[in-house]
Amino acid sequence: MGMKIAGVALLCQDKRVFEAMEMAGTPCPYDGKIGEESLTLWQENEERRPDKKAYRKRKAAKSTGDEEEKPNGWVRGPGGSVVYCQETGGRQRCD
């Protein structure tokens, strides 16, 4: 089991993988901890998150009530599917 966690932890260094794992409800391991425990630790130690800039932006948008602004990155689409959105030329495109 330890090698599986190590492999996932290595993949999670990429912010796209990190965000996708979180959106899928399976947060990346944090110092060998998994599941809800790792999610809590990531939230408490946001400076160690690979997506810290996007996370802080989402967190600020939620606290100000400005949730209509959609960040670039992984978001939930219609029907609960996870899609990647990117803004180019003033338009947002989701694949």
N, C-alpha and C positions, 0 to 999 in steps of 0.2 A: 504494500500500500504506500510506503514511503516514497518509492521511486515514481509512482503515479502523481503524487502530490508535488514532488520536485519538478516533474515535467510540466505540469499545469502552471506551477509558480514561474517557471522559465518563460512560458508562453505569455503569461500575464504581465510581463514587463512591457509589452506593447500596449499602448493605451487603448487601441481599438479592441484588442482581445479582452482587456480588463473591463471595458464598458459593456461589451457583448456578454461576458460572463455575468456581470451584475444585472443586466437587463433580463437575462434568462433565469434569474433567481438562483444562480449558483456562483456566489462571490468567490473571488480568487483567494487562495490560502494566504494567511497572514502568520508568519513565524510558525508554520506547521499546523495552525488551527484552521478548521474548515467550518462551513455552514454558517449558522447565525452568529457563532462566536467570532468568526473572521469578519463578518459584515460589521459587527459592533466595533471591532478593533480598527477596521478601515475608516469608519465614520469618526472615531475618536482621534485617529492619527492621519488626518487628511494630507499632511505635508509629505507623507510617504507614498501617496497614490500616484500612479503613472499619469492619471488624468486630472491632476489637482487643479489646473486652471479651468477646465470645463466644469469640474465638480463645483468649484467655488462660484462660478457663474450661474449654474443651475440652482445652487443653494441660495444665492442672492436674489435670483428671479422669483423663487418661491416665497422668500421672506417679504418681498415688496409686492407680491401679488401679480407680478408681470409674467405670468406663465404662458402668455400667447407667443412670446419670442421663443422660437425653437432653435436650440443650439445645433451646430454641426456635430454629427456623430450618430450613434445608435439611438433610435427612438422606437417606441411602440407604434405600429401602424394599425390600420383597421383590422378588426378581428383578433387583436392581440399579437400579431406577427411582429417580429423585430426587423426593422429596416434601417439602412444607413442613409442619412440625409446630409447634403452638402450644398452650401450656398455658392453659386457662381453667377456673376453678372447681375446681382440683385434679385435673383430667383433661386428658390430652394428646390432641389431635385432629390427625390428619394428613390432608391433602388431596392 
